Amino acid sequence: MDAEAAARAWVDAWDGAWRAKDESALEPVYAEDAVHRSHPDREPHSPIEYARSAFADEGDDLELSWGEPLVAGNRAAVEWWAALTESGELVTLAGTSWLTFGDDGRVVEQHDYWTVTPGRSAPWKGWGS
């Protein structure tokens, strides 16, 4: 398993799925029994179900940026930055997804840490590198 390639496949899948609001585009990068914790204070759930719910609450004005994956062993951390309308409010979400890959390169566990700020803001110069 090449964790660097798996992390880049995860970024590509999320980028396409989020922009299209199509959670089915995520299925190839997750193990069938993958566990996703979308925030430290939330219960674990299916990553596909989480995406379906999140996408349903978002507008069509997404601005999305991805940091370079940091890979060690079978794990990766990926920063992301998204400005969008959520529940009718313009917000910026900035966070990091921590991924653990199985032997086949699919994510078996993911947990995220993120913040939400009212309004739209762009990443600072040098962010994500």
C-alpha positions in Angstrom: 0.0 0.0 0.0 1.3 3.4 -1.0 0.0 5.8 1.6 1.1 8.9 -0.4 -1.0 7.7 -3.4 -3.9 6.7 -1.1 -3.9 10.2 0.5 -3.9 11.9 -2.9 -6.7 9.6 -4.1 -8.7 10.7 -1.0 -8.1 14.4 -1.7 -9.2 13.9 -5.4 -12.3 12.0 -4.3 -13.3 14.6 -1.7 -12.6 17.5 -4.1 -14.8 16.0 -6.8 -17.5 14.8 -4.4 -17.8 18.1 -2.5 -17.9 20.2 -5.6 -20.5 18.0 -7.2 -22.3 17.2 -3.9 -22.1 13.5 -4.9 -21.2 11.4 -1.9 -21.1 8.3 -4.1 -17.8 9.6 -5.5 -16.3 8.8 -2.1 -17.1 5.1 -2.1 -13.9 4.0 -3.8 -11.6 5.6 -1.1 -13.3 4.2 2.0 -13.4 0.7 3.3 -17.0 -0.6 3.6 -16.8 -0.5 7.4 -14.9 2.8 7.7 -15.4 4.9 10.7 -15.6 8.7 10.5 -15.6 11.2 13.3 -16.4 14.6 11.8 -15.6 16.5 14.9 -14.1 15.6 18.3 -17.5 16.2 20.0 -19.6 14.1 17.6 -20.4 10.4 17.5 -18.7 8.2 14.8 -20.6 7.5 11.7 -20.3 6.3 8.1 -18.2 8.7 6.0 -20.6 8.4 3.1 -23.7 9.1 5.2 -21.9 12.1 6.8 -21.1 13.5 3.3 -24.7 13.0 2.2 -26.0 14.9 5.2 -23.4 17.7 4.9 -23.8 18.2 1.2 -27.6 18.5 1.5 -27.2 21.5 3.8 -24.8 23.5 1.6 -25.2 26.0 -1.2 -23.6 26.0 -4.6 -21.0 28.7 -3.9 -18.2 26.5 -2.7 -14.6 27.7 -2.7 -12.3 24.8 -1.8 -8.6 24.5 -1.2 -6.4 21.5 -0.1 -3.1 21.3 1.6 -0.4 18.9 0.7 -0.9 15.6 2.5 1.6 14.7 5.3 2.1 11.0 5.3 3.7 8.7 7.8 3.4 4.9 7.7 -0.3 4.1 7.0 -1.6 7.5 8.1 -2.0 10.9 6.6 -3.1 14.4 7.6 -4.7 16.7 5.1 -5.6 20.3 5.6 -8.6 21.7 3.9 -10.3 25.2 3.6 -13.8 25.7 2.4 -15.9 28.9 2.1 -19.6 28.2 1.4 -23.2 28.8 2.4 -24.3 26.4 5.1 -27.9 26.5 6.4 -28.3 29.8 4.6 -25.3 31.5 6.2 -21.9 32.3 4.6 -19.1 30.5 6.5 -15.5 29.5 6.2 -14.5 26.0 7.4 -10.8 25.3 8.0 -9.6 22.0 9.3 -7.5 18.9 9.1 -8.6 15.3 8.3 -6.5 12.5 9.9 -6.7 9.3 7.8 -5.7 5.7 8.6 -5.4 3.4 5.5 -6.0 -0.3 5.4 -3.7 -2.7 3.4 -5.7 -2.0 0.2 -5.1 1.8 0.5 -8.7 2.7 1.5 -9.5 4.7 4.5 -10.5 2.6 7.5 -10.7 5.5 10.0 -10.9 9.2 9.7 -11.3 11.9 12.3 -11.4 15.7 11.6 -10.6 18.8 13.6 -12.1 22.0 12.2 -13.3 25.5 12.9 -16.1 27.5 11.5 -15.9 31.3 11.0 -18.8 33.6 9.9 -18.3 35.0 6.4 -15.9 34.1 3.6 -12.2 34.2 4.0 -9.3 32.8 1.9 -6.3 30.8 3.2 -3.3 32.9 4.1 -0.2 33.0 1.8 1.8 29.8 2.3 -1.1 27.9 3.8 -1.2 24.2 3.0 2.3 23.8 1.8 
